[in-house]
Amino acid sequence: FIAIAYFSQAKNEHLSNEDERGLLYWLYVANARGRYSRGSTETLLDADLATIKRGGGPRELIETLRQQFGRLTIEPVDLAGRGAGSPLFSLVFLAMKQNGAKDWSTGLGLSLTHQGRAHYIQYHHVFPKSLLKTLYETREINEIANMAFVAGRTNRSISNKEPEAYLRRVIEERGTEALALQCVPTDPGLWTVSNYRAFLEKRRSMIASLVNSFLQSVQPAGWADSAMSAELTAS
């Protein structure tokens, strides 16, 4: 946020639509890729502020990210072993929210402003931890790819039910779209504990694709033919 505030000040707080969207894209990618969590935070921040001081803007800041990480897209492997504490977690939520994801019981869209314990959005283990703990490692069990976003009441209602049982009911009541909007594979063969790793692999791929589409949608329209857009499209 410091870099964004510094850029805004440098522009006398007169940001164009391209500036605003470019900064938002940079913020999402920088956070997801861990721009300031690797190496010296102060040194990296100083480098970004120096870029702005030289007259650079969102494009130049994004190029700095590319130099640091090599790519800006999210690949399935980036999600492996990543849990709710990962910066990617919030980006996945935002991507699913924009995608129209809904609570599996009420059909309400995802929102952090829902009031009350029954409707407040929580993350839910698609495969309950109790079913996996003797067979899989903790990092696998708590992966983002094993998380869905549902209301508190829905989370408590599902409890530790097997996916084979409750996902079928979700489809019966809400249709396959309810699962697809949260990148949950609709193939029942992937809902078994024995196929948990195959489920993770498939869902990582689905989530990565959704997040990349979300990032592409945030980019300024004038960047549609840029190398950044081409990279996202290629993924």
KELO-107530 format. One record per residue (C-alpha): residue in three letters; residue number from 1; x, y, z. Coordinates in steps of 0.5 Angstrom, whole numbers. Layout:
<pt residuo="ALA" num="NUM" xx="X" yy="Y" zz="Z"/>
...
This chain:
<pt residuo="PHE" num="1" xx="0" yy="0" zz="0"/>
<pt residuo="ILE" num="2" xx="6" yy="5" zz="1"/>
<pt residuo="ALA" num="3" xx="8" yy="4" zz="-6"/>
<pt residuo="ILE" num="4" xx="1" yy="6" zz="-8"/>
<pt residuo="ALA" num="5" xx="0" yy="12" zz="-4"/>
<pt residuo="TYR" num="6" xx="7" yy="14" zz="-6"/>
<pt residuo="PHE" num="7" xx="5" yy="14" zz="-14"/>
<pt residuo="SER" num="8" xx="-2" yy="17" zz="-12"/>
<pt residuo="GLN" num="9" xx="2" yy="23" zz="-9"/>
<pt residuo="ALA" num="10" xx="7" yy="23" zz="-15"/>
<pt residuo="LYS" num="11" xx="1" yy="24" zz="-19"/>
<pt residuo="ASN" num="12" xx="-3" yy="29" zz="-15"/>
<pt residuo="GLU" num="13" xx="-8" yy="24" zz="-13"/>
<pt residuo="HIS" num="14" xx="-10" yy="25" zz="-20"/>
<pt residuo="LEU" num="15" xx="-10" yy="17" zz="-23"/>
<pt residuo="SER" num="16" xx="-13" yy="15" zz="-29"/>
<pt residuo="ASN" num="17" xx="-17" yy="9" zz="-30"/>
<pt residuo="GLU" num="18" xx="-11" yy="5" zz="-33"/>
<pt residuo="ASP" num="19" xx="-7" yy="7" zz="-27"/>
<pt residuo="GLU" num="20" xx="-12" yy="5" zz="-22"/>
<pt residuo="ARG" num="21" xx="-13" yy="-2" zz="-25"/>
<pt residuo="GLY" num="22" xx="-6" yy="-3" zz="-27"/>
<pt residuo="LEU" num="23" xx="-5" yy="-1" zz="-19"/>
<pt residuo="LEU" num="24" xx="-10" yy="-6" zz="-17"/>
<pt residuo="TYR" num="25" xx="-7" yy="-12" zz="-22"/>
<pt residuo="TRP" num="26" xx="0" yy="-10" zz="-19"/>
<pt residuo="LEU" num="27" xx="-3" yy="-11" zz="-12"/>
<pt residuo="TYR" num="28" xx="-6" yy="-17" zz="-13"/>
<pt residuo="VAL" num="29" xx="0" yy="-20" zz="-16"/>
<pt residuo="ALA" num="30" xx="5" yy="-17" zz="-12"/>
<pt residuo="ASN" num="31" xx="1" yy="-20" zz="-6"/>
<pt residuo="ALA" num="32" xx="0" yy="-27" zz="-9"/>
<pt residuo="ARG" num="33" xx="7" yy="-28" zz="-11"/>
<pt residuo="GLY" num="34" xx="10" yy="-25" zz="-4"/>
<pt residuo="ARG" num="35" xx="13" yy="-19" zz="-7"/>
<pt residuo="TYR" num="36" xx="15" yy="-17" zz="0"/>
<pt residuo="SER" num="37" xx="16" yy="-23" zz="4"/>
<pt residuo="ARG" num="38" xx="22" yy="-25" zz="0"/>
<pt residuo="GLY" num="39" xx="29" yy="-22" zz="2"/>
<pt residuo="SER" num="40" xx="29" yy="-15" zz="5"/>
<pt residuo="THR" num="41" xx="22" yy="-12" zz="5"/>
<pt residuo="GLU" num="42" xx="25" yy="-5" zz="6"/>
<pt residuo="THR" num="43" xx="30" yy="-6" zz="0"/>
<pt residuo="LEU" num="44" xx="25" yy="-8" zz="-4"/>
<pt residuo="LEU" num="45" xx="20" yy="-3" zz="-2"/>
<pt residuo="ASP" num="46" xx="26" yy="2" zz="-4"/>
<pt residuo="ALA" num="47" xx="27" yy="-1" zz="-11"/>
<pt residuo="ASP" num="48" xx="19" yy="0" zz="-12"/>
<pt residuo="LEU" num="49" xx="19" yy="7" zz="-9"/>
<pt residuo="ALA" num="50" xx="25" yy="9" zz="-14"/>
<pt residuo="THR" num="51" xx="22" yy="6" zz="-20"/>
<pt residuo="ILE" num="52" xx="16" yy="11" zz="-18"/>
<pt residuo="LYS" num="53" xx="21" yy="17" zz="-17"/>
<pt residuo="ARG" num="54" xx="24" yy="16" zz="-24"/>
<pt residuo="GLY" num="55" xx="17" yy="17" zz="-27"/>
<pt residuo="GLY" num="56" xx="15" yy="9" zz="-27"/>
<pt residuo="GLY" num="57" xx="8" yy="7" zz="-26"/>
<pt residuo="PRO" num="58" xx="4" yy="0" zz="-26"/>
<pt residuo="ARG" num="59" xx="7" yy="-2" zz="-32"/>
<pt residuo="GLU" num="60" xx="14" yy="-1" zz="-29"/>
<pt residuo="LEU" num="61" xx="12" yy="-4" zz="-23"/>
<pt residuo="ILE" num="62" xx="9" yy="-10" zz="-26"/>
<pt residuo="GLU" num="63" xx="16" yy="-11" zz="-30"/>
<pt residuo="THR" num="64" xx="20" yy="-11" zz="-23"/>
<pt residuo="LEU" num="65" xx="15" yy="-17" zz="-21"/>
<pt residuo="ARG" num="66" xx="17" yy="-21" zz="-28"/>
<pt residuo="GLN" num="67" xx="24" yy="-20" zz="-26"/>
<pt residuo="GLN" num="68" xx="23" yy="-22" zz="-19"/>
<pt residuo="PHE" num="69" xx="19" yy="-28" zz="-21"/>
<pt residuo="GLY" num="70" xx="20" yy="-30" zz="-28"/>
<pt residuo="ARG" num="71" xx="12" yy="-31" zz="-29"/>
<pt residuo="LEU" num="72" xx="6" yy="-27" zz="-26"/>
<pt residuo="THR" num="73" xx="1" yy="-33" zz="-28"/>
<pt residuo="ILE" num="74" xx="-1" yy="-38" zz="-22"/>
<pt residuo="GLU" num="75" xx="0" yy="-45" zz="-24"/>
<pt residuo="PRO" num="76" xx="-3" yy="-51" zz="-21"/>
<pt residuo="VAL" num="77" xx="4" yy="-53" zz="-17"/>
<pt residuo="ASP" num="78" xx="4" yy="-46" zz="-14"/>
<pt residuo="LEU" num="79" xx="-2" yy="-48" zz="-10"/>
<pt residuo="ALA" num="80" xx="1" yy="-55" zz="-8"/>
<pt residuo="GLY" num="81" xx="1" yy="-55" zz="0"/>
<pt residuo="ARG" num="82" xx="-1" yy="-48" zz="1"/>
<pt residuo="GLY" num="83" xx="-7" yy="-47" zz="6"/>
<pt residuo="ALA" num="84" xx="-11" yy="-41" zz="9"/>
<pt residuo="GLY" num="85" xx="-5" yy="-37" zz="11"/>
<pt residuo="SER" num="86" xx="-2" yy="-36" zz="4"/>
<pt residuo="PRO" num="87" xx="-3" yy="-30" zz="0"/>
<pt residuo="LEU" num="88" xx="-6" yy="-34" zz="-5"/>
<pt residuo="PHE" num="89" xx="-12" yy="-36" zz="-1"/>
<pt residuo="SER" num="90" xx="-15" yy="-29" zz="-1"/>
<pt residuo="LEU" num="91" xx="-14" yy="-28" zz="-9"/>
<pt residuo="VAL" num="92" xx="-18" yy="-35" zz="-9"/>
<pt residuo="PHE" num="93" xx="-23" yy="-32" zz="-5"/>
<pt residuo="LEU" num="94" xx="-24" yy="-26" zz="-10"/>
<pt residuo="ALA" num="95" xx="-24" yy="-30" zz="-16"/>
<pt residuo="MET" num="96" xx="-29" yy="-34" zz="-14"/>
<pt residuo="LYS" num="97" xx="-33" yy="-29" zz="-11"/>
<pt residuo="GLN" num="98" xx="-33" yy="-25" zz="-18"/>
<pt residuo="ASN" num="99" xx="-34" yy="-32" zz="-21"/>
<pt residuo="GLY" num="100" xx="-41" yy="-32" zz="-18"/>
<pt residuo="ALA" num="101" xx="-40" yy="-37" zz="-13"/>
<pt residuo="LYS" num="102" xx="-45" yy="-38" zz="-8"/>
<pt residuo="ASP" num="103" xx="-47" yy="-42" zz="-1"/>
<pt residuo="TRP" num="104" xx="-49" yy="-49" zz="-2"/>
<pt residuo="SER" num="105" xx="-55" yy="-49" zz="2"/>
<pt residuo="THR" num="106" xx="-58" yy="-42" zz="1"/>
<pt residuo="GLY" num="107" xx="-56" yy="-40" zz="-6"/>
<pt residuo="LEU" num="108" xx="-53" yy="-33" zz="-3"/>
<pt residuo="GLY" num="109" xx="-47" yy="-30" zz="-7"/>
<pt residuo="LEU" num="110" xx="-41" yy="-30" zz="-3"/>
<pt residuo="SER" num="111" xx="-40" yy="-24" zz="1"/>
<pt residuo="LEU" num="112" xx="-36" yy="-21" zz="7"/>
<pt residuo="THR" num="113" xx="-42" yy="-17" zz="9"/>
<pt residuo="HIS" num="114" xx="-47" yy="-22" zz="11"/>
<pt residuo="GLN" num="115" xx="-49" yy="-21" zz="18"/>
<pt residuo="GLY" num="116" xx="-50" yy="-27" zz="23"/>
<pt residuo="ARG" num="117" xx="-47" yy="-33" zz="25"/>
<pt residuo="ALA" num="118" xx="-51" yy="-37" zz="20"/>
<pt residuo="HIS" num="119" xx="-49" yy="-33" zz="14"/>
<pt residuo="TYR" num="120" xx="-42" yy="-31" zz="15"/>
<pt residuo="ILE" num="121" xx="-38" yy="-34" zz="10"/>
<pt residuo="GLN" num="122" xx="-33" yy="-39" zz="13"/>
<pt residuo="TYR" num="123" xx="-28" yy="-44" zz="9"/>
<pt residuo="HIS" num="124" xx="-30" yy="-51" zz="9"/>
<pt residuo="HIS" num="125" xx="-26" yy="-57" zz="8"/>
<pt residuo="VAL" num="126" xx="-29" yy="-61" zz="2"/>
<pt residuo="PHE" num="127" xx="-26" yy="-67" zz="5"/>
<pt residuo="PRO" num="128" xx="-27" yy="-67" zz="12"/>
<pt residuo="LYS" num="129" xx="-20" yy="-67" zz="16"/>
<pt residuo="SER" num="130" xx="-23" yy="-73" zz="20"/>
<pt residuo="LEU" num="131" xx="-23" yy="-77" zz="14"/>
<pt residuo="LEU" num="132" xx="-16" yy="-76" zz="12"/>
<pt residuo="LYS" num="133" xx="-12" yy="-75" zz="18"/>
<pt residuo="THR" num="134" xx="-9" yy="-82" zz="18"/>
<pt residuo="LEU" num="135" xx="-8" yy="-83" zz="11"/>
<pt residuo="TYR" num="136" xx="-5" yy="-76" zz="8"/>
<pt residuo="GLU" num="137" xx="0" yy="-71" zz="11"/>
<pt residuo="THR" num="138" xx="-3" yy="-64" zz="14"/>
<pt residuo="ARG" num="139" xx="-1" yy="-60" zz="9"/>
<pt residuo="GLU" num="140" xx="-5" yy="-64" zz="4"/>
<pt residuo="ILE" num="141" xx="-11" yy="-64" zz="8"/>
<pt residuo="ASN" num="142" xx="-11" yy="-56" zz="9"/>
<pt residuo="GLU" num="143" xx="-9" yy="-54" zz="2"/>
<pt residuo="ILE" num="144" xx="-13" yy="-49" zz="-1"/>
<pt residuo="ALA" num="145" xx="-15" yy="-54" zz="-6"/>
<pt residuo="ASN" num="146" xx="-19" yy="-57" zz="-1"/>
<pt residuo="MET" num="147" xx="-23" yy="-51" zz="1"/>
<pt residuo="ALA" num="148" xx="-29" yy="-48" zz="-1"/>
<pt residuo="PHE" num="149" xx="-33" yy="-42" zz="2"/>
<pt residuo="VAL" num="150" xx="-40" yy="-43" zz="5"/>
<pt residuo="ALA" num="151" xx="-44" yy="-40" zz="10"/>
<pt residuo="GLY" num="152" xx="-43" yy="-42" zz="18"/>
<pt residuo="ARG" num="153" xx="-49" yy="-46" zz="18"/>
<pt residuo="THR" num="154" xx="-48" yy="-50" zz="12"/>
<pt residuo="ASN" num="155" xx="-41" yy="-51" zz="14"/>
<pt residuo="ARG" num="156" xx="-44" yy="-54" zz="21"/>
<pt residuo="SER" num="157" xx="-49" yy="-58" zz="17"/>
<pt residuo="ILE" num="158" xx="-44" yy="-61" zz="13"/>
<pt residuo="SER" num="159" xx="-40" yy="-63" zz="19"/>
<pt residuo="ASN" num="160" xx="-35" yy="-69" zz="17"/>
<pt residuo="LYS" num="161" xx="-40" yy="-72" zz="12"/>
<pt residuo="GLU" num="162" xx="-37" yy="-76" zz="6"/>
<pt residuo="PRO" num="163" xx="-36" yy="-72" zz="0"/>
<pt residuo="GLU" num="164" xx="-39" yy="-77" zz="-4"/>
<pt residuo="ALA" num="165" xx="-46" yy="-76" zz="0"/>
<pt residuo="TYR" num="166" xx="-46" yy="-69" zz="1"/>
<pt residuo="LEU" num="167" xx="-44" yy="-67" zz="-6"/>
<pt residuo="ARG" num="168" xx="-49" yy="-71" zz="-9"/>
<pt residuo="ARG" num="169" xx="-54" yy="-67" zz="-5"/>
<pt residuo="VAL" num="170" xx="-51" yy="-60" zz="-7"/>
<pt residuo="ILE" num="171" xx="-52" yy="-62" zz="-14"/>
<pt residuo="GLU" num="172" xx="-59" yy="-65" zz="-13"/>
<pt residuo="GLU" num="173" xx="-61" yy="-58" zz="-10"/>
<pt residuo="ARG" num="174" xx="-57" yy="-53" zz="-13"/>
<pt residuo="GLY" num="175" xx="-54" yy="-56" zz="-20"/>
<pt residuo="THR" num="176" xx="-47" yy="-58" zz="-22"/>
<pt residuo="GLU" num="177" xx="-46" yy="-50" zz="-23"/>
<pt residuo="ALA" num="178" xx="-46" yy="-50" zz="-15"/>
<pt residuo="LEU" num="179" xx="-40" yy="-54" zz="-15"/>
<pt residuo="ALA" num="180" xx="-37" yy="-51" zz="-22"/>
<pt residuo="LEU" num="181" xx="-37" yy="-44" zz="-19"/>
<pt residuo="GLN" num="182" xx="-32" yy="-46" zz="-14"/>
<pt residuo="CYS" num="183" xx="-28" yy="-50" zz="-18"/>
<pt residuo="VAL" num="184" xx="-30" yy="-57" zz="-15"/>
<pt residuo="PRO" num="185" xx="-30" yy="-63" zz="-20"/>
<pt residuo="THR" num="186" xx="-36" yy="-66" zz="-21"/>
<pt residuo="ASP" num="187" xx="-34" yy="-72" zz="-23"/>
<pt residuo="PRO" num="188" xx="-36" yy="-77" zz="-17"/>
<pt residuo="GLY" num="189" xx="-30" yy="-81" zz="-18"/>
<pt residuo="LEU" num="190" xx="-26" yy="-76" zz="-15"/>
<pt residuo="TRP" num="191" xx="-30" yy="-75" zz="-9"/>
<pt residuo="THR" num="192" xx="-27" yy="-81" zz="-5"/>
<pt residuo="VAL" num="193" xx="-22" yy="-81" zz="0"/>
<pt residuo="SER" num="194" xx="-18" yy="-86" zz="-4"/>
<pt residuo="ASN" num="195" xx="-18" yy="-81" zz="-10"/>
<pt residuo="TYR" num="196" xx="-16" yy="-75" zz="-5"/>
<pt residuo="ARG" num="197" xx="-10" yy="-73" zz="-9"/>
<pt residuo="ALA" num="198" xx="-13" yy="-74" zz="-16"/>
<pt residuo="PHE" num="199" xx="-18" yy="-69" zz="-13"/>
<pt residuo="LEU" num="200" xx="-13" yy="-64" zz="-11"/>
<pt residuo="GLU" num="201" xx="-9" yy="-65" zz="-17"/>
<pt residuo="LYS" num="202" xx="-16" yy="-63" zz="-21"/>
<pt residuo="ARG" num="203" xx="-18" yy="-58" zz="-17"/>
<pt residuo="ARG" num="204" xx="-11" yy="-54" zz="-17"/>
<pt residuo="SER" num="205" xx="-12" yy="-54" zz="-24"/>
<pt residuo="MET" num="206" xx="-19" yy="-51" zz="-24"/>
<pt residuo="ILE" num="207" xx="-17" yy="-46" zz="-19"/>
<pt residuo="ALA" num="208" xx="-11" yy="-44" zz="-23"/>
<pt residuo="SER" num="209" xx="-15" yy="-43" zz="-29"/>
<pt residuo="LEU" num="210" xx="-20" yy="-39" zz="-25"/>
<pt residuo="VAL" num="211" xx="-15" yy="-34" zz="-22"/>
<pt residuo="ASN" num="212" xx="-11" yy="-33" zz="-28"/>
<pt residuo="SER" num="213" xx="-18" yy="-31" zz="-32"/>
<pt residuo="PHE" num="214" xx="-19" yy="-26" zz="-26"/>
<pt residuo="LEU" num="215" xx="-13" yy="-23" zz="-26"/>
<pt residuo="GLN" num="216" xx="-13" yy="-22" zz="-34"/>
<pt residuo="SER" num="217" xx="-20" yy="-19" zz="-32"/>
<pt residuo="VAL" num="218" xx="-17" yy="-13" zz="-28"/>
<pt residuo="GLN" num="219" xx="-12" yy="-11" zz="-33"/>
<pt residuo="PRO" num="220" xx="-13" yy="-4" zz="-36"/>
<pt residuo="ALA" num="221" xx="-16" yy="-5" zz="-43"/>
<pt residuo="GLY" num="222" xx="-10" yy="-2" zz="-46"/>
<pt residuo="TRP" num="223" xx="-6" yy="-8" zz="-44"/>
<pt residuo="ALA" num="224" xx="-10" yy="-13" zz="-48"/>
<pt residuo="ASP" num="225" xx="-5" yy="-14" zz="-53"/>
<pt residuo="SER" num="226" xx="1" yy="-14" zz="-48"/>
<pt residuo="ALA" num="227" xx="6" yy="-19" zz="-46"/>
<pt residuo="MET" num="228" xx="2" yy="-20" zz="-39"/>
<pt residuo="SER" num="229" xx="-4" yy="-21" zz="-42"/>
<pt residuo="ALA" num="230" xx="-1" yy="-26" zz="-47"/>
<pt residuo="GLU" num="231" xx="2" yy="-30" zz="-41"/>
<pt residuo="LEU" num="232" xx="-4" yy="-30" zz="-38"/>
<pt residuo="THR" num="233" xx="-8" yy="-33" zz="-44"/>
<pt residuo="ALA" num="234" xx="-3" yy="-38" zz="-45"/>
<pt residuo="SER" num="235" xx="-3" yy="-41" zz="-38"/>
